[in-house]
Amino acid sequence: MSVTKPSRALLVPQYATDKADIHFARSAPRHLVGRSAVAEVLITDWRRLGPDTFRLGAQWPRGHTFYPPIAGAWHDPLLAAETLWQASVLVGQTYYGVPADQHPVMAELDLDIVPSAILLGPRPAEIRLEISGSDVQSPHGMLTGMTLEVELLRGDEFVGTGRVALRLPAEAPRTDEARTAEHAGRQARPNGLPPRPEPVPAAIVGRLDERDVVLGIPRPAPARRGHTWTLRTDPSHPVLFDHPTDHVPAMLLLEAARQAAQAVCAPYRMLPVELRSAFHGYVELDIPCHIAATKLPPQDAGEDAVVRVTGSQDGKLLFDSLVVGRHCD
């Protein structure tokens, strides 16, 4: 696979001025960010600054149905991860010719957040994303992968950095109608999905509603040693499964990593400030996924908790994440 700049056919020829203003008055169209519900759209505006550089705007609500404030004081850092994902879908569709029915696959996601910059304020947080694309892979004029390096700012305040490595599957894209039909078929078959395990107590993973708990108590009992769980997948969840999908969504796995790290830190409440995550393959919906967490020694004084979380199916490692957190209560 060759690494080249995207062909001219994939590029929008006009570039924004170097002082391109970003607005926060309205949401981007749902289809441009890969979301079905308008309420889940975080991106508000976008500009192209150069061949592979972009500026986007996003708004983080003070109260989100799934990503509520942490300890009543901070915006949930996973809003930043969701923002990076939506930005990658928009950039791919708008500037690199990715079809609307072919969402990129997240291969890696890194995130570093400054806690003081995500404190709640009297209004929703208006976030500016300065994005630079690299490793753009487009053999034969078809985008197959790229990496987005992102700097997040809140006004003039530095919020953090992010990095998303993306790939696009070589197989032909599937339509939403095909995904919906398969989703309905799974629901109609009693054995289409494995039994959903009982959730761990919501408070242990920092949740108020057990419907938002993605870690389940393993079966059988001998598997309940240490920090190990079974992933709970609920295709009817309105946020994690905003639209039909063939595999476990990346954001669900990131939430599992956060909840696992929180469980390791209990009873302290943990604010994740750094994520280093890799997605090694598809996590299938119809096979139990085993989540395990290991607490590691902190590397510096700003770290209260360092937890490595892995996800595997049939003994194969498919996801791993390093979660660095600070105690916030």
KOLPA-374451 format. One line per field, with one value per residue (C-alpha): residue number from 0; residue in one letter; y, x, z. Coordinates in Angstrom, 2 decimals, padded with zeros to 5 digits. Layout:
KOLPA-374451
seq	c(NUM,...)
type	c(A,...)
yy	c(Y,...)
xx	c(X,...)
zz	c(Z,...)
***
This chain:
KOLPA-374451
seq	c(0,1,2,3,4,5,6,7,8,9,10,11,12,13,14,15,16,17,18,19,20,21,22,23,24,25,26,27,28,29,30,31,32,33,34,35,36,37,38,39,40,41,42,43,44,45,46,47,48,49,50,51,52,53,54,55,56,57,58,59,60,61,62,63,64,65,66,67,68,69,70,71,72,73,74,75,76,77,78,79,80,81,82,83,84,85,86,87,88,89,90,91,92,93,94,95,96,97,98,99,100,101,102,103,104,105,106,107,108,109,110,111,112,113,114,115,116,117,118,119,120,121,122,123,124,125,126,127,128,129,130,131,132,133,134,135,136,137,138,139,140,141,142,143,144,145,146,147,148,149,150,151,152,153,154,155,156,157,158,159,160,161,162,163,164,165,166,167,168,169,170,171,172,173,174,175,176,177,178,179,180,181,182,183,184,185,186,187,188,189,190,191,192,193,194,195,196,197,198,199,200,201,202,203,204,205,206,207,208,209,210,211,212,213,214,215,216,217,218,219,220,221,222,223,224,225,226,227,228,229,230,231,232,233,234,235,236,237,238,239,240,241,242,243,244,245,246,247,248,249,250,251,252,253,254,255,256,257,258,259,260,261,262,263,264,265,266,267,268,269,270,271,272,273,274,275,276,277,278,279,280,281,282,283,284,285,286,287,288,289,290,291,292,293,294,295,296,297,298,299,300,301,302,303,304,305,306,307,308,309,310,311,312,313,314,315,316,317,318,319,320,321,322,323,324,325,326,327,328)
type	c(M,S,V,T,K,P,S,R,A,L,L,V,P,Q,Y,A,T,D,K,A,D,I,H,F,A,R,S,A,P,R,H,L,V,G,R,S,A,V,A,E,V,L,I,T,D,W,R,R,L,G,P,D,T,F,R,L,G,A,Q,W,P,R,G,H,T,F,Y,P,P,I,A,G,A,W,H,D,P,L,L,A,A,E,T,L,W,Q,A,S,V,L,V,G,Q,T,Y,Y,G,V,P,A,D,Q,H,P,V,M,A,E,L,D,L,D,I,V,P,S,A,I,L,L,G,P,R,P,A,E,I,R,L,E,I,S,G,S,D,V,Q,S,P,H,G,M,L,T,G,M,T,L,E,V,E,L,L,R,G,D,E,F,V,G,T,G,R,V,A,L,R,L,P,A,E,A,P,R,T,D,E,A,R,T,A,E,H,A,G,R,Q,A,R,P,N,G,L,P,P,R,P,E,P,V,P,A,A,I,V,G,R,L,D,E,R,D,V,V,L,G,I,P,R,P,A,P,A,R,R,G,H,T,W,T,L,R,T,D,P,S,H,P,V,L,F,D,H,P,T,D,H,V,P,A,M,L,L,L,E,A,A,R,Q,A,A,Q,A,V,C,A,P,Y,R,M,L,P,V,E,L,R,S,A,F,H,G,Y,V,E,L,D,I,P,C,H,I,A,A,T,K,L,P,P,Q,D,A,G,E,D,A,V,V,R,V,T,G,S,Q,D,G,K,L,L,F,D,S,L,V,V,G,R,H,C,D)
yy	c(000.00,003.28,006.43,009.41,012.72,012.46,012.97,016.34,014.72,014.23,017.77,020.81,023.50,026.51,027.08,029.28,032.48,032.24,034.01,031.72,032.23,029.18,029.47,027.58,028.63,025.40,021.73,020.10,017.88,014.47,012.45,014.35,013.16,009.64,010.24,009.61,011.82,015.58,015.72,013.66,015.98,017.92,019.48,022.93,024.32,023.44,025.07,023.89,025.84,023.94,020.62,018.57,021.14,021.99,024.01,022.71,023.93,021.83,022.56,020.48,020.70,021.27,018.22,015.31,012.29,009.82,011.96,014.00,016.20,014.34,015.10,017.98,020.06,018.87,018.17,014.46,014.00,011.30,014.15,015.02,011.47,011.59,014.99,013.57,010.70,012.98,015.30,012.39,011.29,014.85,015.46,012.14,012.75,016.44,016.63,013.14,011.70,009.02,007.84,008.71,005.01,004.04,005.28,005.06,002.53,003.85,002.08,004.22,007.09,009.14,011.95,014.29,016.73,019.66,019.32,023.05,023.73,021.51,022.90,023.62,027.20,029.15,028.22,025.19,024.86,026.09,024.05,024.82,021.96,022.65,019.51,018.36,015.25,012.98,009.47,010.03,006.73,006.96,004.43,004.79,007.93,006.04,006.97,003.89,005.47,008.60,010.08,013.26,015.26,017.60,020.53,021.50,025.05,026.78,030.39,031.07,028.36,025.16,022.15,019.31,017.25,014.27,011.83,009.51,006.90,005.82,003.14,002.41,-001.21,-002.55,-004.38,-002.73,-000.43,-001.65,000.53,001.63,-000.44,-003.59,-002.84,-002.23,-005.53,-007.47,-005.65,-006.62,-010.21,-010.44,-009.15,-011.69,-014.64,-015.66,-016.80,-013.99,-012.23,-013.72,-013.25,-009.85,-010.31,-008.61,-005.16,-004.40,-001.87,001.44,003.48,001.40,002.47,006.08,005.70,006.56,004.38,000.67,000.94,002.91,000.28,-001.56,-003.97,-007.17,-009.75,-012.68,-016.16,-018.66,-017.69,-018.83,-016.13,-013.41,-013.14,-009.77,-006.93,-008.90,-008.40,-009.30,-006.46,-005.58,-004.68,-003.24,-002.50,-000.49,002.01,005.43,006.86,003.98,002.44,005.63,003.74,000.08,-001.23,-004.48,-004.50,-003.16,000.62,002.08,004.53,001.64,000.11,003.45,003.69,000.15,001.24,004.27,002.25,-000.44,002.18,003.75,000.34,-000.15,003.29,002.87,004.32,007.38,009.19,009.28,011.97,010.46,012.92,010.69,007.83,005.67,003.23,000.75,-001.22,-004.37,-005.84,-005.92,-006.83,-008.94,-008.39,-012.07,-013.31,-012.54,-009.92,-010.17,-006.96,-007.01,-004.19,-003.98,-001.10,000.15,002.38,006.12,007.69,011.26,013.33,014.39,010.82,009.27,006.19,004.38,001.45,-000.82,-002.22,-004.97,-006.48,-009.95,-012.48,-016.18,-015.48,-012.91,-009.38,-006.91,-003.74,-002.24,001.12,002.92,005.19,007.82,009.52,011.94,011.55,014.27,013.70)
xx	c(000.00,001.51,001.34,000.49,-001.27,-004.95,-005.71,-007.02,-010.39,-010.84,-009.96,-012.17,-010.20,-011.18,-009.28,-010.55,-008.78,-006.14,-008.48,-011.41,-013.97,-015.63,-019.22,-021.10,-024.69,-025.92,-025.02,-023.48,-025.80,-026.17,-024.95,-021.64,-020.65,-022.08,-024.89,-028.64,-029.83,-029.42,-028.95,-025.74,-024.06,-021.17,-019.57,-020.89,-018.69,-015.73,-013.18,-010.33,-007.11,-004.75,-004.33,-004.46,-005.23,-008.65,-010.37,-013.55,-015.84,-017.63,-019.91,-019.95,-023.19,-023.12,-025.33,-025.14,-027.43,-024.53,-021.43,-022.54,-020.14,-017.66,-017.99,-020.24,-017.20,-015.59,-016.82,-016.41,-013.11,-014.79,-016.71,-013.33,-012.95,-016.45,-015.62,-012.48,-014.49,-017.17,-014.51,-012.78,-016.04,-016.76,-013.25,-013.27,-016.62,-016.23,-012.63,-011.47,-014.46,-015.38,-018.95,-021.55,-022.35,-018.71,-017.52,-013.81,-012.61,-010.71,-007.35,-005.79,-006.88,-004.67,-005.95,-004.30,-006.51,-005.70,-008.17,-008.39,-009.43,-012.52,-014.10,-017.81,-018.76,-022.01,-022.41,-021.66,-017.98,-017.08,-014.14,-011.98,-010.15,-006.99,-006.46,-003.53,-003.74,-000.77,-000.07,-002.78,-003.06,-004.94,-003.77,-005.73,-007.39,-009.35,-008.70,-007.79,-006.27,-004.95,-003.96,-005.41,-003.37,-005.65,-005.14,-008.18,-008.72,-011.44,-011.19,-007.49,-007.11,-005.28,-007.51,-005.35,-004.22,-005.60,-004.53,-006.75,-005.43,-008.11,-008.49,-011.24,-012.17,-011.35,-014.66,-017.62,-019.54,-022.83,-025.91,-027.82,-030.74,-028.58,-027.31,-030.88,-032.07,-029.25,-029.89,-033.57,-032.65,-030.39,-033.18,-035.58,-033.25,-033.22,-029.59,-028.41,-026.55,-025.02,-026.99,-026.27,-024.56,-025.77,-024.20,-021.68,-023.05,-023.38,-021.65,-018.47,-017.99,-019.11,-022.60,-026.04,-028.12,-027.35,-028.47,-025.27,-023.04,-021.03,-019.21,-020.99,-020.37,-018.60,-020.05,-019.16,-018.19,-014.51,-014.04,-014.79,-011.23,-009.51,-010.54,-012.21,-015.62,-017.74,-018.61,-022.31,-023.57,-027.05,-027.96,-030.96,-028.78,-029.63,-026.11,-023.62,-025.71,-027.00,-027.38,-027.18,-023.64,-021.93,-019.48,-019.02,-018.53,-015.15,-016.77,-018.30,-014.85,-013.45,-016.29,-015.47,-011.86,-012.96,-015.40,-012.79,-010.27,-012.91,-013.69,-010.00,-009.88,-013.09,-014.13,-012.25,-013.81,-011.41,-011.07,-009.38,-006.81,-004.92,-005.93,-003.72,-005.95,-005.44,-008.09,-006.48,-009.55,-013.30,-015.03,-018.00,-021.44,-022.34,-019.24,-018.58,-015.86,-013.72,-012.48,-009.52,-007.80,-004.38,-003.26,000.24,002.57,002.22,005.10,004.88,003.31,000.35,-000.91,-003.08,-003.97,-002.58,-004.65,-004.17,-007.43,-007.70,-010.57,-010.40,-012.62,-011.85,-008.46,-007.49,-006.52,-008.65,-008.47,-006.15,-006.06,-003.88,-005.99,-004.30,-006.50,-006.59,-008.67,-011.28,-012.99)
zz	c(000.00,-001.05,000.99,-001.17,-001.00,-001.97,-005.63,-006.78,-007.47,-003.74,-002.73,-002.39,-004.26,-002.13,001.10,003.91,004.81,007.50,009.95,009.24,011.97,013.47,014.63,017.33,016.60,015.01,014.65,011.62,009.54,011.20,008.24,008.10,011.59,011.47,013.94,013.66,016.52,016.24,020.02,019.71,017.18,018.75,015.65,014.75,011.95,009.73,007.42,005.25,005.77,003.48,001.62,004.81,007.53,008.95,011.64,013.25,015.98,018.59,021.51,024.70,026.68,030.41,030.83,028.40,028.70,028.57,029.23,032.26,034.24,036.41,040.13,039.12,038.14,034.88,031.38,030.70,028.78,026.70,025.07,023.57,022.24,020.73,019.22,017.58,016.15,014.71,013.31,011.56,009.92,008.73,007.41,005.55,003.90,003.16,001.99,001.01,-000.81,001.73,000.98,003.60,004.12,004.69,008.05,008.82,011.37,014.37,014.63,017.38,019.59,021.91,024.09,026.61,028.51,030.85,033.75,034.51,030.92,031.04,034.21,033.83,033.14,032.95,029.26,027.09,026.23,022.75,021.50,018.48,016.80,014.80,012.71,010.62,008.47,007.85,006.56,003.95,002.07,-001.21,-003.79,-007.03,-005.66,-003.00,000.64,002.69,005.78,007.44,010.79,012.26,014.79,016.75,019.09,021.18,022.40,024.42,023.36,023.84,026.50,025.59,026.33,025.11,022.15,020.33,017.67,015.65,013.23,010.77,008.16,005.68,005.06,001.61,001.33,-000.31,002.02,003.43,003.33,006.41,005.11,005.12,008.62,009.83,008.33,010.00,013.28,013.12,012.29,015.35,017.55,016.07,016.77,020.44,020.15,017.87,020.69,023.82,027.05,028.55,031.93,035.07,035.43,038.11,040.63,038.82,041.53,041.25,037.62,038.17,036.76,038.12,035.79,035.36,031.72,031.12,032.74,030.08,032.42,033.40,036.10,034.44,034.21,035.58,039.13,038.83,036.16,038.71,039.98,040.09,037.82,035.03,033.47,030.45,028.07,028.10,024.62,024.35,020.70,021.94,023.82,022.32,022.49,022.23,019.43,017.86,014.57,013.48,013.31,012.35,015.28,018.79,018.42,019.32,021.73,023.67,024.09,025.26,027.77,028.94,029.47,031.47,033.59,034.22,035.35,037.58,039.12,039.90,041.57,043.61,046.01,044.68,041.73,038.81,036.13,033.04,031.68,029.25,026.96,024.76,022.91,020.07,018.20,016.80,015.11,015.07,018.32,017.24,018.70,018.97,020.85,024.54,024.98,028.10,029.71,032.13,034.01,035.65,037.84,037.03,039.07,038.32,036.40,037.74,040.50,038.34,038.03,040.74,038.71,035.68,034.46,031.46,030.11,027.50,025.54,024.01,022.27,022.01,023.57,020.93,022.01,020.06,022.14,024.70,026.40,028.91,031.09,033.25,035.82,038.72,041.84,041.94,045.29)
***
